[in-house]
Amino acid sequence: ATTGEVTVRNLNPVSLQADMAIVDALTRAGAQITTTTDSVTVRRSPLHAFEFDATHCPDLFPALAALAASCQGTSMLRGTRRLAHKESDRARTIADVLESMGINVDLSTPDVMRVTGGEIRGAEVSSHNDHRIAMAAAVAALRCERGSVTICGAEAVAKSYPEFWDDLSGLLRPDEHGHNEKTTI
């Protein structure tokens, strides 16, 4: 949604899995989405701020925050109370990671995270040994325009997605215009 186009196959678009809520969030942010009976394709487009309640899908929070960092304006994500007892205090960790990359994150309202999108800048960030934080930092880093992003503890992805770095590398093949080409996972 932020840098190119990707098709995910063998995915049931009407699944009752809580993580399918990401499609709704992407739609609210303005991403171009096409679904078939077994796949979802997401294309880069101008993204705008969105509101989303992740109370019932707290594992999506890091990815939602990375998406919000790529949006114009301030997005509001609800459900931060559910993040305190994950592999890390995910709300605070997400804020630390994104703020290190130049993104403003406000946690002053109970159960709410406000993320103001902007230019991602290079930084050294810690995954806090949290697989979802490492993956979200990598997704945000795709838009880094100044410097590079180093993720300490990047091996944490092995907990849920050992092939993450290989698959992400496959998404980074630029076309003749410098944009990422269409990729299928």
Secondary structure as UniProt FT lines:
FT   STRAND          5..9
FT   TURN            13..14
FT   HELIX           18..20
FT   HELIX           21..28
FT   TURN            29..30
FT   STRAND          32..35
FT   STRAND          39..43
FT   STRAND          51..53
FT   TURN            55..56
FT   HELIX           58..60
FT   HELIX           61..69
FT   STRAND          74..78
FT   HELIX           80..83
FT   TURN            84..85
FT   HELIX           90..100
FT   TURN            101..102
FT   STRAND          104..106
FT   TURN            110..111
FT   STRAND          112..116
FT   STRAND          120..126
FT   TURN            128..129
FT   HELIX           131..141
FT   TURN            142..143
FT   STRAND          144..152
FT   HELIX           154..159
FT   TURN            162..163
FT   HELIX           164..171
FT   TURN            176..177
FT   STRAND          183..184
//
